[in-house]
Structure formats: C-alpha cells, structure tokens
Amino acid sequence: VRLVESGGGLVQAGDSLRLSCTASGGVFNPYGMWWWRQAPGKEREFVATIDWTNGGTWLGDPVNGRGAISRDSAKTTLYLSIDNLQPEDTALYFCAAANNAENYYSRRFDLWGQGTQVTVST
C-alpha cells in the first residue's frame, strides 16, 4: 500500500485549500492517520489526526479553528481543509498512517507519503 498526497500549490493569503491523501495498492485499514507539515529549516509539525476506527478527529494548534480533517465514505482517501491560509502555512504537507493503537498513540508511522507542497504568498 502506498499513500499519495495531492492538492497543494501556490495560493494567496486568505485562500482556502483542500489536500487529499489517497491509499492504493492493497487493503488499507489503518488504526489512525495524520497530517503533518514541515517547512524548510523547521521541525515537523503536527497538523491533524483522525482515528480510523471511530472517525474521531483532532486538530493541531496550527490549524485549530480554521481546518478540518476528514475521510471519504470508502475510507481510502484522507482530506485536510484549511481556510484563511497565511504565509506561515507554507510547508510540505504529508499524510501518514499507523496500523495499530500502539503506533498511533506513540505517533509512530507505519506508512507515509512523499508530501504535497503548499506555498502561501502575501
């Protein structure tokens, strides 16, 4: 199974964006998934997560109040929506998955994608 992100690009401050992360190549049934981001020269930053077993979601500080994480009904695609994008949101956004509860609550990735670049201009 592989994860492929899409939906990034160059946007202007104040715009909204929806990123996708699609699983393919086999049976996909993770315990949970995340969105993370990393800007050049900065640490990786938690953005959002979803418990795949019950659909529970949590947002990280960077997007709290203006973001949403969701999945499609087929449970093969993960989404991240962010409103009111700002230049500080510029980063490589990637999705990751954990196959079991131990890895999920320890934030250990079992699977991750290559990421999609989001660049926000003023």
PyRosetta script that sets phi, psi and omega in degrees:
from pyrosetta import init, pose_from_sequence

init()
pose = pose_from_sequence("VRLVESGGGLVQAGDSLRLSCTASGGVFNPYGMWWWRQAPGKEREFVATIDWTNGGTWLGDPVNGRGAISRDSAKTTLYLSIDNLQPEDTALYFCAAANNAENYYSRRFDLWGQGTQVTVST")
pose.set_psi(1, 139.1)
pose.set_omega(1, 175.6)
pose.set_phi(2, -130.0)
pose.set_psi(2, 153.6)
pose.set_omega(2, 178.3)
pose.set_phi(3, -111.5)
pose.set_psi(3, 133.9)
pose.set_omega(3, 179.8)
pose.set_phi(4, -129.6)
pose.set_psi(4, 121.6)
pose.set_omega(4, 178.8)
pose.set_phi(5, -91.5)
pose.set_psi(5, 153.1)
pose.set_omega(5, 176.2)
pose.set_phi(6, -155.0)
pose.set_psi(6, 169.0)
pose.set_omega(6, 175.6)
pose.set_phi(7, 104.8)
pose.set_psi(7, -6.6)
pose.set_omega(7, 178.9)
pose.set_phi(8, -75.4)
pose.set_psi(8, 177.8)
pose.set_omega(8, 178.6)
pose.set_phi(9, 157.8)
pose.set_psi(9, -168.0)
pose.set_omega(9, 178.6)
pose.set_phi(10, -96.6)
pose.set_psi(10, 123.2)
pose.set_omega(10, 179.9)
pose.set_phi(11, -131.0)
pose.set_psi(11, 168.1)
pose.set_omega(11, 178.0)
pose.set_phi(12, -99.7)
pose.set_psi(12, 154.8)
pose.set_omega(12, 177.0)
pose.set_phi(13, -55.2)
pose.set_psi(13, 135.2)
pose.set_omega(13, -178.5)
pose.set_phi(14, 96.8)
pose.set_psi(14, -16.1)
pose.set_omega(14, 179.2)
pose.set_phi(15, -73.5)
pose.set_psi(15, 168.0)
pose.set_omega(15, 174.1)
pose.set_phi(16, -115.4)
pose.set_psi(16, 158.0)
pose.set_omega(16, -177.5)
pose.set_phi(17, -147.8)
pose.set_psi(17, 147.9)
pose.set_omega(17, 171.8)
pose.set_phi(18, -126.5)
pose.set_psi(18, 121.7)
pose.set_omega(18, 177.8)
pose.set_phi(19, -97.9)
pose.set_psi(19, 149.9)
pose.set_omega(19, 178.6)
pose.set_phi(20, -123.8)
pose.set_psi(20, 150.9)
pose.set_omega(20, 175.7)
pose.set_phi(21, -136.8)
pose.set_psi(21, 111.7)
pose.set_omega(21, -174.7)
pose.set_phi(22, -110.0)
pose.set_psi(22, 131.8)
pose.set_omega(22, 177.0)
pose.set_phi(23, -94.7)
pose.set_psi(23, 137.9)
pose.set_omega(23, 178.7)
pose.set_phi(24, -149.8)
pose.set_psi(24, 163.1)
pose.set_omega(24, 173.5)
pose.set_phi(25, 95.5)
pose.set_psi(25, 10.7)
pose.set_omega(25, 177.6)
pose.set_phi(26, 163.4)
pose.set_psi(26, -173.1)
pose.set_omega(26, 178.4)
pose.set_phi(27, -72.5)
pose.set_psi(27, 129.5)
pose.set_omega(27, -176.1)
pose.set_phi(28, -122.0)
pose.set_psi(28, 111.8)
pose.set_omega(28, -179.6)
pose.set_phi(29, -147.5)
pose.set_psi(29, 70.9)
pose.set_omega(29, -177.2)
pose.set_phi(30, -73.6)
pose.set_psi(30, 169.6)
pose.set_omega(30, 171.6)
pose.set_phi(31, -81.6)
pose.set_psi(31, -40.0)
pose.set_omega(31, 179.8)
pose.set_phi(32, -160.0)
pose.set_psi(32, 163.6)
pose.set_omega(32, 178.9)
pose.set_phi(33, -135.7)
pose.set_psi(33, 159.6)
pose.set_omega(33, 178.1)
pose.set_phi(34, -133.2)
pose.set_psi(34, 161.0)
pose.set_omega(34, 159.7)
pose.set_phi(35, -114.1)
pose.set_psi(35, 133.4)
pose.set_omega(35, 175.5)
pose.set_phi(36, -127.8)
pose.set_psi(36, 165.3)
pose.set_omega(36, 173.9)
pose.set_phi(37, -143.5)
pose.set_psi(37, 154.6)
pose.set_omega(37, 177.6)
pose.set_phi(38, -145.1)
pose.set_psi(38, 123.3)
pose.set_omega(38, 176.2)
pose.set_phi(39, -96.5)
pose.set_psi(39, 154.9)
pose.set_omega(39, 179.7)
pose.set_phi(40, -55.2)
pose.set_psi(40, 129.9)
pose.set_omega(40, 177.3)
pose.set_phi(41, 77.4)
pose.set_psi(41, 5.0)
pose.set_omega(41, -178.7)
pose.set_phi(42, -120.3)
pose.set_psi(42, 162.4)
pose.set_omega(42, 177.3)
pose.set_phi(43, -71.8)
pose.set_psi(43, 155.0)
pose.set_omega(43, 172.4)
pose.set_phi(44, -61.5)
pose.set_psi(44, 140.6)
pose.set_omega(44, -172.7)
pose.set_phi(45, -126.8)
pose.set_psi(45, 130.8)
pose.set_omega(45, 178.2)
pose.set_phi(46, -70.8)
pose.set_psi(46, 131.9)
pose.set_omega(46, -177.9)
pose.set_phi(47, -109.6)
pose.set_psi(47, -51.1)
pose.set_omega(47, -176.9)
pose.set_phi(48, -166.1)
pose.set_psi(48, 159.8)
pose.set_omega(48, 178.4)
pose.set_phi(49, -146.7)
pose.set_psi(49, 156.0)
pose.set_omega(49, 176.5)
pose.set_phi(50, -136.9)
pose.set_psi(50, 132.1)
pose.set_omega(50, 174.3)
pose.set_phi(51, -80.5)
pose.set_psi(51, 112.5)
pose.set_omega(51, -174.2)
pose.set_phi(52, -68.3)
pose.set_psi(52, -21.9)
pose.set_omega(52, -176.3)
pose.set_phi(53, -76.3)
pose.set_psi(53, -29.7)
pose.set_omega(53, -177.5)
pose.set_phi(54, -133.9)
pose.set_psi(54, -1.0)
pose.set_omega(54, 177.1)
pose.set_phi(55, 82.2)
pose.set_psi(55, 3.8)
pose.set_omega(55, 178.6)
pose.set_phi(56, -63.9)
pose.set_psi(56, 138.9)
pose.set_omega(56, -176.3)
pose.set_phi(57, -126.9)
pose.set_psi(57, 153.1)
pose.set_omega(57, 175.5)
pose.set_phi(58, -143.1)
pose.set_psi(58, 141.3)
pose.set_omega(58, 179.0)
pose.set_phi(59, -109.8)
pose.set_psi(59, 144.5)
pose.set_omega(59, 175.7)
pose.set_phi(60, -82.7)
pose.set_psi(60, 166.6)
pose.set_omega(60, -177.7)
pose.set_phi(61, -54.0)
pose.set_psi(61, -38.5)
pose.set_omega(61, -175.8)
pose.set_phi(62, -59.6)
pose.set_psi(62, -28.5)
pose.set_omega(62, -175.3)
pose.set_phi(63, -124.0)
pose.set_psi(63, 5.4)
pose.set_omega(63, -178.9)
pose.set_phi(64, -59.6)
pose.set_psi(64, 125.6)
pose.set_omega(64, -179.9)
pose.set_phi(65, 94.2)
pose.set_psi(65, -12.5)
pose.set_omega(65, -179.8)
pose.set_phi(66, -140.6)
pose.set_psi(66, 10.3)
pose.set_omega(66, -179.3)
pose.set_phi(67, -129.9)
pose.set_psi(67, 167.7)
pose.set_omega(67, 176.5)
pose.set_phi(68, -153.7)
pose.set_psi(68, 140.2)
pose.set_omega(68, 174.5)
pose.set_phi(69, -114.4)
pose.set_psi(69, 138.9)
pose.set_omega(69, -178.2)
pose.set_phi(70, -154.8)
pose.set_psi(70, 175.8)
pose.set_omega(70, 177.6)
pose.set_phi(71, -139.4)
pose.set_psi(71, 162.4)
pose.set_omega(71, 178.5)
pose.set_phi(72, -84.0)
pose.set_psi(72, 168.9)
pose.set_omega(72, -175.5)
pose.set_phi(73, -66.3)
pose.set_psi(73, -26.1)
pose.set_omega(73, 178.3)
pose.set_phi(74, -79.7)
pose.set_psi(74, -9.0)
pose.set_omega(74, 179.6)
pose.set_phi(75, 58.8)
pose.set_psi(75, 39.6)
pose.set_omega(75, 174.9)
pose.set_phi(76, -120.5)
pose.set_psi(76, -7.6)
pose.set_omega(76, -178.8)
pose.set_phi(77, -131.4)
pose.set_psi(77, 133.7)
pose.set_omega(77, 177.6)
pose.set_phi(78, -106.9)
pose.set_psi(78, 142.7)
pose.set_omega(78, 179.7)
pose.set_phi(79, -123.4)
pose.set_psi(79, 154.6)
pose.set_omega(79, 170.2)
pose.set_phi(80, -137.7)
pose.set_psi(80, 121.7)
pose.set_omega(80, 176.1)
pose.set_phi(81, -111.4)
pose.set_psi(81, 137.1)
pose.set_omega(81, 177.4)
pose.set_phi(82, -134.1)
pose.set_psi(82, 128.7)
pose.set_omega(82, 176.3)
pose.set_phi(83, -99.9)
pose.set_psi(83, 162.3)
pose.set_omega(83, 174.5)
pose.set_phi(84, 49.0)
pose.set_psi(84, 53.7)
pose.set_omega(84, -179.5)
pose.set_phi(85, -62.2)
pose.set_psi(85, 143.8)
pose.set_omega(85, 179.6)
pose.set_phi(86, -126.6)
pose.set_psi(86, 161.1)
pose.set_omega(86, -179.2)
pose.set_phi(87, -54.2)
pose.set_psi(87, -31.2)
pose.set_omega(87, 179.2)
pose.set_phi(88, -70.6)
pose.set_psi(88, -8.6)
pose.set_omega(88, 174.4)
pose.set_phi(89, -83.7)
pose.set_psi(89, -5.1)
pose.set_omega(89, 179.0)
pose.set_phi(90, -62.8)
pose.set_psi(90, 122.8)
pose.set_omega(90, -176.3)
pose.set_phi(91, -177.0)
pose.set_psi(91, 169.9)
pose.set_omega(91, 168.3)
pose.set_phi(92, -88.4)
pose.set_psi(92, 120.8)
pose.set_omega(92, -179.3)
pose.set_phi(93, -102.1)
pose.set_psi(93, 129.9)
pose.set_omega(93, 177.2)
pose.set_phi(94, -136.0)
pose.set_psi(94, 155.3)
pose.set_omega(94, 178.3)
pose.set_phi(95, -106.1)
pose.set_psi(95, 156.4)
pose.set_omega(95, 179.3)
pose.set_phi(96, -148.0)
pose.set_psi(96, 159.4)
pose.set_omega(96, -177.6)
pose.set_phi(97, -135.0)
pose.set_psi(97, 148.3)
pose.set_omega(97, 172.7)
pose.set_phi(98, -116.2)
pose.set_psi(98, 138.0)
pose.set_omega(98, -176.1)
pose.set_phi(99, -87.3)
pose.set_psi(99, -14.2)
pose.set_omega(99, -178.7)
pose.set_phi(100, -147.7)
pose.set_psi(100, 170.2)
pose.set_omega(100, -175.3)
pose.set_phi(101, -64.6)
pose.set_psi(101, -38.4)
pose.set_omega(101, -178.1)
pose.set_phi(102, -60.9)
pose.set_psi(102, -46.9)
pose.set_omega(102, -179.5)
pose.set_phi(103, -68.5)
pose.set_psi(103, -37.3)
pose.set_omega(103, -178.9)
pose.set_phi(104, -63.1)
pose.set_psi(104, -50.2)
pose.set_omega(104, -177.1)
pose.set_phi(105, -75.7)
pose.set_psi(105, -14.8)
pose.set_omega(105, 173.5)
pose.set_phi(106, -94.7)
pose.set_psi(106, -1.3)
pose.set_omega(106, -178.0)
pose.set_phi(107, 56.5)
pose.set_psi(107, 43.2)
pose.set_omega(107, 174.4)
pose.set_phi(108, -101.4)
pose.set_psi(108, 126.2)
pose.set_omega(108, -177.0)
pose.set_phi(109, -82.5)
pose.set_psi(109, 133.4)
pose.set_omega(109, 168.9)
pose.set_phi(110, -98.5)
pose.set_psi(110, -22.9)
pose.set_omega(110, -176.4)
pose.set_phi(111, -152.9)
pose.set_psi(111, 140.3)
pose.set_omega(111, 177.0)
pose.set_phi(112, -151.5)
pose.set_psi(112, 158.7)
pose.set_omega(112, 179.5)
pose.set_phi(113, -99.0)
pose.set_psi(113, -178.9)
pose.set_omega(113, -178.3)
pose.set_phi(114, -84.5)
pose.set_psi(114, -16.8)
pose.set_omega(114, 177.0)
pose.set_phi(115, 97.9)
pose.set_psi(115, 161.8)
pose.set_omega(115, 174.6)
pose.set_phi(116, -132.7)
pose.set_psi(116, 133.5)
pose.set_omega(116, -174.5)
pose.set_phi(117, -82.7)
pose.set_psi(117, 132.7)
pose.set_omega(117, 172.8)
pose.set_phi(118, -118.1)
pose.set_psi(118, 124.3)
pose.set_omega(118, 178.2)
pose.set_phi(119, -124.1)
pose.set_psi(119, 124.6)
pose.set_omega(119, -177.7)
pose.set_phi(120, -112.1)
pose.set_psi(120, 120.7)
pose.set_omega(120, -179.8)
pose.set_phi(121, -99.4)
pose.set_psi(121, 156.5)
pose.set_omega(121, 179.4)
pose.set_phi(122, -83.8)
pose.dump_pdb("model.pdb")
